[in-house]
Amino acid sequence: MASDTVPPGDNEPFTYNGGRVDPGEIANIRYGISETYLGDPVRIPVTIINGEQPGPTGFLSAAAHGDELNGIEVVREVAHEWPLDDLKGCLVCMPVLNVPGFLAQQRYLPIYDRDLNRSFPGHEESTSAKRMAHRIFTNFVEPCDFGIDLHTSTRGRTNMLHVRADTGHEGANRVAHAFASNVIISSEGPSGSLRTEATEAGVPTITVEMGEAHRFQREFIDEALDGVMSVLAEYGMLDTEAVRWPGWRTVIEENDEKTWLRADVGGMVDMHYDCGSLVHEGDSICTITSPFKTDQTHVDAPFTGVLVGVLENPVVYPGNPLCHLVELDQTTLHAVEQEQSPPAGLS
């Protein structure tokens, strides 16, 4: 952690293959990671803010899935609207990792429909996706001390803001708790994902899930900006800020503490609760009906918890996911009930 007693001017340059950013400088670059069929460069936008005083180096990334837009605005606002004159250390801001997917407004790389977020750390002599991942990883991820990778739910579903991290890893656990979300889902993460491979490479990284694809949602963007600020405060990069406490927190570490509820019948869904809502065991979360509304199937909560993710597209086949429910212990349940209960006289 940076110290207040270190004089200005002692920070190190941030270097990448093809350039450097000296202390006190801000660089906006478009970095080539591939080529199109016509041989034109595929370039990702990167903003590097290197403070005059020494401190950690962190990265912010978004749109590894090209249709997940909320995180783009978070990264852009940090890079271009925050007053970072007194930043200690360095921030590497990558608002759009999957440029081909972003241009096509689709989740995966249009080339063979590959998932960039299953291609890290990449390889310089492998598939197109892994070559892209390799250039991103070696130049802008490996030099860092921590990372925050921003995502949304996939098309047709939405997520409350929550963190996914390997809390068994000391560094990742630190970043996850500093981000100050109500819910942390703990797992090592899928192989090839940015947060898994970065953490394994010594750059503790978390995934932040928030909202839905194909749109900017201001309430999620603002909440994520608060989380980023809290992480920078934890690492001593912004002395004027404090690490946040979200009011209540649950860390989900076991599979039996969370579940995806799935449709057993096909039909049209009437969701009775919003994302982030508290539901009690036995509550009817949603109802699935036939086109004639003659057949109704109620989907009940198997335990008391919070709806981390819910369906937005109201039509389902059997087996389609309806909602993601995480369990709460009694202490956390009491705190959530107090937060979600209307003030006296307003019910």
C-alpha positions in Angstrom: 0.0 0.0 0.0 1.3 3.5 -0.9 2.5 5.7 1.9 1.7 9.4 2.4 5.4 10.1 3.2 6.6 9.0 -0.3 7.5 12.1 -2.3 5.9 12.7 -5.7 7.7 11.6 -8.8 8.9 8.2 -7.5 6.3 6.1 -9.4 7.3 3.7 -12.1 6.4 3.9 -15.8 3.7 1.5 -17.0 5.0 -0.4 -20.0 3.3 -2.5 -22.6 4.5 -4.0 -25.9 4.9 -0.9 -28.1 4.7 1.9 -25.5 5.0 3.3 -22.0 3.1 5.7 -19.8 5.3 7.7 -17.4 4.3 8.9 -13.9 1.9 11.8 -14.1 0.7 10.9 -17.6 -2.6 9.8 -19.0 -2.6 7.9 -22.3 -5.6 7.0 -24.5 -4.5 4.2 -26.9 -6.1 1.9 -29.4 -4.2 -1.3 -29.1 -4.2 -3.9 -31.9 -5.1 -7.4 -30.9 -6.1 -8.9 -34.2 -7.0 -8.3 -37.8 -10.2 -8.5 -39.9 -10.7 -10.6 -43.0 -9.5 -7.5 -45.0 -6.4 -7.2 -42.9 -7.6 -4.1 -41.1 -6.6 -3.9 -37.4 -8.9 -4.9 -34.6 -8.0 -2.5 -31.8 -9.3 -2.2 -28.2 -9.5 1.2 -26.5 -7.3 1.4 -23.4 -6.9 4.4 -21.1 -3.9 4.3 -18.7 -3.8 6.8 -15.8 -0.4 6.6 -14.1 -0.2 8.7 -10.9 2.9 10.6 -9.9 3.1 8.8 -6.5 3.8 5.1 -6.2 1.0 2.6 -5.4 -0.6 -0.5 -6.8 -1.6 -1.0 -10.4 -5.2 -2.1 -11.0 -7.2 -2.9 -14.1 -10.9 -2.3 -14.9 -12.4 -4.2 -17.8 -15.8 -4.5 -19.4 -17.6 -6.0 -22.4 -15.6 -9.3 -22.6 -19.1 -10.3 -23.8 -19.9 -7.8 -26.5 -23.5 -7.1 -25.6 -22.9 -6.4 -21.9 -22.9 -2.6 -21.8 -23.3 -1.4 -18.2 -19.7 -2.0 -17.4 -18.5 0.0 -20.4 -20.0 3.2 -18.8 -18.5 2.4 -15.4 -15.0 2.1 -16.9 -15.4 5.2 -19.1 -16.6 7.4 -16.2 -13.7 6.3 -14.0 -11.2 7.0 -16.8 -12.6 10.3 -18.1 -14.7 11.9 -15.4 -13.2 11.1 -12.1 -10.7 13.6 -10.6 -7.6 11.4 -10.4 -4.9 14.0 -10.1 -3.9 12.6 -6.7 -4.0 8.9 -7.8 -1.3 6.8 -6.1 -0.3 4.0 -8.5 -1.8 3.2 -11.9 -5.2 2.4 -13.4 -5.6 0.5 -16.6 -9.1 1.0 -18.0 -10.4 -1.3 -20.8 -14.0 -0.5 -21.5 -14.5 -2.9 -24.5 -12.5 -6.1 -24.5 -14.5 -7.9 -27.2 -14.6 -5.3 -29.9 -15.9 -7.6 -32.7 -18.7 -8.7 -30.5 -19.4 -5.2 -29.4 -19.6 -4.0 -33.0 -22.0 -6.9 -33.9 -23.9 -6.4 -30.5 -23.6 -10.0 -29.7 -22.2 -11.9 -26.7 -19.5 -13.9 -28.4 -16.8 -13.2 -31.0 -18.4 -13.4 -34.4 -15.5 -15.5 -35.5 -16.6 -19.1 -35.0 -18.8 -17.9 -32.1 -16.1 -18.2 -29.6 -16.3 -16.9 -26.0 -13.5 -14.5 -25.3 -14.1 -15.0 -21.6 -13.2 -18.6 -21.8 -10.0 -17.9 -23.8 -7.7 -16.4 -21.2 -4.7 -16.3 -20.6 -4.6 -17.0 -24.3 -1.8 -18.1 -26.6 0.0 -16.3 -29.4 -0.1 -19.3 -31.7 -3.6 -20.7 -31.0 -7.1 -19.8 -32.1 -8.2 -16.2 -33.0 -9.9 -15.8 -29.6 -6.8 -17.0 -27.7 -4.5 -14.8 -29.7 -6.7 -11.8 -28.8 -6.8 -12.9 -25.2 -3.1 -13.3 -25.1 -2.4 -9.8 -26.3 -4.8 -8.3 -23.7 -3.6 -10.5 -20.9 0.2 -10.1 -21.3 0.1 -6.3 -22.0 -2.6 -5.0 -19.6 -3.6 -7.7 -17.1 -0.3 -9.4 -15.9 1.4 -6.1 -15.0 -1.4 -5.4 -12.5 -1.8 -6.0 -8.8 -5.6 -6.5 -8.8 -8.5 -6.4 -11.3 -12.3 -5.8 -11.6 -14.0 -7.4 -14.6 -17.5 -6.0 -15.2 -20.4 -8.1 -16.6 -24.2 -8.2 -16.9 -26.5 -11.1 -17.2 -27.1 -12.7 -20.5 -29.9 -11.7 -22.8 -33.4 -12.3 -21.4 -32.3 -12.3 -17.8 -31.2 -9.7 -15.2 -28.9 -9.8 -12.1 -28.8 -7.7 -9.0 -25.3 -6.3 -8.5 -23.1 -8.9 -6.9 -19.5 -10.1 -6.9 -18.1 -13.5 -8.0 -14.7 -14.3 -6.6 -12.5 -17.1 -5.2 -12.7 -16.0 -1.6 -10.3 -18.9 -0.7 -7.7 -16.7 -2.4 -6.5 -14.1 0.0 -6.0 -11.4 -2.6 -9.3 -12.0 -4.4 -11.1 -12.1 -1.1 -9.7 -8.7 -0.3 -10.9 -7.2 -3.6 -14.3 -8.8 -3.3 -15.0 -7.5 0.2 -13.7 -4.1 -0.6 -16.1 -3.8 -3.5 -18.9 -3.7 -0.9 -21.7 -5.6 -2.6 -24.4 -7.3 -0.6 -23.8 -10.7 -2.2 -20.5 -12.4 -2.9 -20.7 -15.8 -4.6 -17.5 -17.7 -4.0 -16.0 -20.1 -6.5 -12.8 -20.6 -8.4 -14.6 -19.7 -11.5 -14.7 -21.3 -14.9 -11.4 -22.2 -16.7 -10.4 -19.6 -19.2 -12.4 -16.8 -17.6 -10.5 -13.5 -17.0 -11.0 -13.5 -13.3 -9.9 -17.2 -12.9 -6.8 -16.9 -15.0 -5.7 -13.5 -13.7 -6.1 -14.7 -10.1 -4.0 -17.8 -10.8 -1.4 -15.6 -12.5 -1.0 -13.5 -9.3 -3.4 -10.7 -10.2 -6.4 -11.2 -7.8 -9.5 -10.4 -9.8 -13.2 -10.3 -9.3 -16.2 -10.5 -11.6 -19.0 -8.0 -11.0 -22.4 -8.9 -12.3 -25.1 -6.2 -12.7 -28.3 -5.8 -14.7 -29.0 -7.0 -18.1 -27.5 -6.9 -21.6 -28.0 -4.4 -24.4 -28.6 -1.3 -22.2 -27.2 1.3 -19.8 -28.9 1.1 -16.4 -28.0 4.1 -14.3 -28.7 2.6 -10.9 -26.3 -0.3 -11.5 -23.7 1.9 -13.0 -23.7 4.3 -10.0 -23.6 1.3 -7.6 -20.6 -0.2 -9.4 -18.8 3.2 -9.4 -19.2 3.3 -5.6 -17.7 -0.2 -5.5 -14.7 0.7 -7.6 -14.1 3.8 -5.4 -14.2 1.5 -2.4 -11.6 -0.8 -3.9 -9.3 2.1 -4.7 -9.7 3.3 -1.1 -8.8 -0.2 0.2 -5.6 -0.2 -1.8 -4.6 3.3 -0.7 -4.9 4.7 -4.2 -7.3 7.5 -3.2 -6.6 8.8 0.3 -9.8 11.0 0.4 -12.1 8.0 0.1 -13.1 5.3 2.6 -13.9 1.6 2.1 -17.6 1.1 2.1 -19.8 -1.2 4.1 -22.9 -2.3 2.2 -25.2 -2.5 5.2 -25.5 -6.3 5.0 -23.5 -9.0 3.2 -23.8 -12.7 2.6 -21.0 -14.8 1.2 -22.2 -17.9 -0.6 -19.6 -20.6 -0.5 -21.5 -23.9 -0.9 -23.7 -25.1 -3.7 -26.5 -25.9 -1.4 -26.7 -22.2 -0.4 -27.7 -21.3 -4.0 -29.9 -22.7 -6.7 -31.2 -22.0 -10.2 -35.0 -22.7 -10.3 -36.0 -24.0 -13.7 -39.3 -24.4 -15.5 -40.8 -27.9 -15.5 -43.3 -26.9 -18.1 -43.4 -24.6 -21.1 -45.5 -21.5 -21.1 -45.5 -17.8 -20.2 -44.1 -16.6 -16.9 -45.6 -14.1 -14.5 -42.7 -13.1 -12.2 -44.1 -12.0 -8.7 -40.8 -10.6 -7.4 -38.1 -8.2 -8.7 -34.4 -9.0 -8.9 -32.9 -8.4 -5.4 -36.1 -9.1 -3.6 -36.3 -11.2 -0.4 -38.5 -14.3 -0.7 -39.4 -16.7 2.1 -39.6 -20.5 1.9 -42.8 -21.5 0.3 -43.5 -18.1 -1.4 -44.7 -18.3 -5.0 -41.9 -16.7 -6.9 -43.6 -16.9 -10.3 -46.5 -18.6 -12.2 -46.2 -20.4 -15.5 -49.4 -20.5 -17.6 -50.5 -22.0 -20.9 -51.7 -19.7 -23.8 -55.3 -20.2 -22.5 -54.4 -19.6 -18.9 -56.2 -22.9 -18.1 -53.1 -24.5 -16.6 -51.1 -22.8 -14.0 -47.8 -24.0 -12.4 -46.6 -22.2 -9.3 -42.8 -22.1 -8.7 -42.2 -21.8 -4.9 -39.0 -20.8 -3.0 -37.3 -23.9 -1.6 -35.7 -21.8 1.1 -35.5 -18.2 2.3 -33.2 -16.0 0.4 -32.6 -13.2 -2.1 -33.2 -13.4 -5.8 -29.8 -12.6 -7.4 -31.1 -13.2 -10.9 -34.5 -13.3 -12.6 -36.0 -14.0 -16.0 -36.8 -11.0 -18.1 -38.0 -12.8 -21.2 -41.4 -14.2 -20.1 -41.5 -17.3 -22.3 -39.9 -20.6 -21.4 -39.3 -24.2 -22.4 -39.1 -26.9 -19.8 -35.6 -26.7 -18.3 -35.2 -22.9 -18.9 -33.8 -21.0 -15.9 -36.4 -18.8 -14.1 -34.4 -17.3 -11.2 -31.2 -17.6 -9.2 -31.8 -17.8 -5.4 -29.2 -17.5 -2.7 -29.8 -18.5 0.9 -29.5 -16.1 3.9 -28.5 -16.9 7.5 -30.7 -15.6 10.3 -28.5 -12.6 11.1 -28.4 -11.5 7.5 -32.1 -12.2 7.0 -33.0 -9.9 9.8 -30.9 -7.1 8.2 -32.5 -7.6 4.8 -36.0 -7.7 6.3 -35.3 -4.3 8.0 -33.9 -2.8 4.8 -36.7 -4.0 2.6 -39.6 -3.4 5.0 -41.4 -0.1 4.4 -41.2 2.6 7.1 -44.0 2.6 9.7 -47.1 4.2 8.3 -46.2 3.8 4.7 -47.2 0.2 4.1 
